[in-house]
């Protein structure tokens, strides 16, 4: 194998990464491609199939990472708060306490146990999965407070 054949073989290999090689090597490749018809066609084929690259370093657009996950977390937080408020409003205004006024506090505690406890368990599970541990602990303390002292607290305001 003479020097011309060696250069021909090397140029065919280097044509695929022509943009990454040194300037002197690019000059050698360019000189050989101008004299060799086979390498000229190979270079044309490579340029046809080459995938254009996009330079993102100059892009001024700032993309917030995990933006949709952040929106989901905010949605879960709002959902859990609204469901808690809705269940408590249903307990207070959905019961007819006038029927048995002497059992008011017992009926209120039973309603909290029947309606609020299952929803609190479900919402705490959602909070544990999707939200931060501090928020979970805060909701846990709130739910335990409602379950233990909710009937006493609500009875002062009704």
JOKAUR-V415699 format. One record per residue. N is the residue number from 0. RES is the residue in one small letter. NEAR is the number of other C-alpha atoms within 12 Angstrom. Layout:
BEGIN
N/RES/NEAR ; N/RES/NEAR
END
This chain:
BEGIN
0/x/8 ; 1/x/8 ; 2/x/9 ; 3/x/14 ; 4/x/13 ; 5/x/13 ; 6/x/24 ; 7/x/28 ; 8/x/20 ; 9/x/22 ; 10/x/32 ; 11/x/28 ; 12/x/18 ; 13/x/27 ; 14/x/33 ; 15/x/24 ; 16/x/19 ; 17/x/25 ; 18/x/18 ; 19/x/12 ; 20/x/17 ; 21/x/13 ; 22/x/12 ; 23/x/12 ; 24/x/20 ; 25/x/21 ; 26/x/18 ; 27/x/23 ; 28/x/31 ; 29/x/24 ; 30/x/18 ; 31/x/27 ; 32/x/27 ; 33/x/19 ; 34/x/17 ; 35/x/21 ; 36/x/15 ; 37/x/18 ; 38/x/27 ; 39/x/22 ; 40/x/17 ; 41/x/22 ; 42/x/27 ; 43/x/17 ; 44/x/15 ; 45/x/21 ; 46/x/17 ; 47/x/12 ; 48/x/11 ; 49/x/15 ; 50/x/9 ; 51/x/9 ; 52/x/8 ; 53/x/8 ; 54/x/8 ; 55/x/10 ; 56/x/9 ; 57/x/8 ; 58/x/9 ; 59/x/8 ; 60/x/8 ; 61/x/10 ; 62/x/10 ; 63/x/10 ; 64/x/9 ; 65/x/10 ; 66/x/12 ; 67/x/12 ; 68/x/14 ; 69/x/16 ; 70/x/16 ; 71/x/18 ; 72/x/22 ; 73/x/19 ; 74/x/18 ; 75/x/26 ; 76/x/27 ; 77/x/18 ; 78/x/21 ; 79/x/31 ; 80/x/26 ; 81/x/17 ; 82/x/24 ; 83/x/29 ; 84/x/22 ; 85/x/19 ; 86/x/28 ; 87/x/32 ; 88/x/19 ; 89/x/19 ; 90/x/32 ; 91/x/30 ; 92/x/17 ; 93/x/17 ; 94/x/23 ; 95/x/16 ; 96/x/21 ; 97/x/15 ; 98/x/10 ; 99/x/13 ; 100/x/15 ; 101/x/11 ; 102/x/16 ; 103/x/24 ; 104/x/26 ; 105/x/19 ; 106/x/28 ; 107/x/38 ; 108/x/29 ; 109/x/21 ; 110/x/30 ; 111/x/36 ; 112/x/26 ; 113/x/19 ; 114/x/28 ; 115/x/35 ; 116/x/28 ; 117/x/19 ; 118/x/26 ; 119/x/35 ; 120/x/24 ; 121/x/21 ; 122/x/32 ; 123/x/34 ; 124/x/21 ; 125/x/28 ; 126/x/30 ; 127/x/24 ; 128/x/17 ; 129/x/24 ; 130/x/27 ; 131/x/19 ; 132/x/16 ; 133/x/13 ; 134/x/25 ; 135/x/26 ; 136/x/17 ; 137/x/19 ; 138/x/28 ; 139/x/25 ; 140/x/17 ; 141/x/23 ; 142/x/31 ; 143/x/20 ; 144/x/20 ; 145/x/29 ; 146/x/29 ; 147/x/20 ; 148/x/20 ; 149/x/29 ; 150/x/28 ; 151/x/20 ; 152/x/19 ; 153/x/26 ; 154/x/20 ; 155/x/12 ; 156/x/9 ; 157/x/16
END
